[in-house]
């Protein structure tokens, strides 16, 4: 327990005493310099990632269901179409 409190204290002290890096300049204070085409491209990339996650999640749920049903002793039969 003492080790955990030491780690938490060290993390809190390092977060409180942190300052800006010396290499940073005033140019980094600009938050948004990208044009609308860059934003459209990044939005399209994010959409591709999200769309690719949907089948992966469906397959993961199917694998979990198959594992759970195999553990309980139920036999799952493949259906031919």
C-alpha positions in Angstrom: 0.0 0.0 0.0 2.9 2.3 0.7 4.3 1.7 -2.7 1.0 2.7 -4.3 0.8 5.9 -2.3 4.4 6.7 -3.3 3.6 6.3 -7.0 0.5 8.4 -6.7 2.4 11.1 -4.8 5.2 11.1 -7.4 2.7 11.4 -10.3 0.9 14.2 -8.6 4.1 16.1 -7.9 5.3 15.7 -11.5 2.0 16.9 -12.9 1.9 19.9 -10.6 5.4 21.0 -11.3 5.5 20.4 -15.0 6.1 23.4 -17.3 6.3 24.1 -21.0 9.2 22.6 -22.9 12.0 24.9 -23.8 11.8 23.9 -27.5 8.3 25.2 -27.8 7.8 28.6 -29.4 4.9 30.9 -30.0 4.1 29.1 -33.3 2.7 26.1 -31.4 -0.1 28.3 -30.0 -1.9 28.1 -33.3 -4.5 25.4 -32.8 -6.1 25.1 -36.2 -4.1 25.9 -39.4 -5.4 23.1 -41.7 -7.7 23.9 -44.6 -11.1 22.4 -45.2 -9.8 19.8 -47.6 -7.4 18.4 -45.0 -10.3 18.2 -42.6 -12.4 16.4 -45.1 -9.7 13.9 -45.8 -9.2 13.3 -42.0 -12.9 12.9 -41.6 -13.0 10.3 -44.4 -10.2 8.4 -42.8 -12.0 8.4 -39.5 -15.2 7.2 -41.2 -13.2 4.3 -42.8 -11.9 3.3 -39.4 -15.3 3.3 -37.8 -16.9 1.4 -40.7 -14.2 -1.3 -40.4 -14.8 -1.6 -36.7 -18.5 -2.7 -37.1 -17.8 -6.1 -38.7 -14.9 -6.7 -36.3 -17.3 -6.1 -33.3 -19.9 -8.4 -34.8 -17.3 -11.1 -35.3 -16.0 -10.7 -31.8 -19.5 -11.0 -30.4 -20.0 -14.2 -32.5 -16.8 -15.7 -31.2 -17.7 -14.9 -27.6 -21.1 -16.5 -28.1 -19.6 -19.5 -29.6 -17.1 -19.9 -26.7 -19.8 -19.5 -24.1 -22.1 -22.0 -25.8 -19.2 -24.5 -26.2 -18.5 -24.2 -22.4 -22.0 -25.0 -21.4 -22.0 -28.1 -23.5 -24.5 -27.0 -26.2 -23.7 -28.1 -29.7 -23.9 -25.5 -32.4 -24.6 -26.8 -35.8 -23.8 -25.0 -39.0 -26.8 -24.4 -41.3 -26.4 -24.9 -45.0 -28.1 -22.5 -47.2 
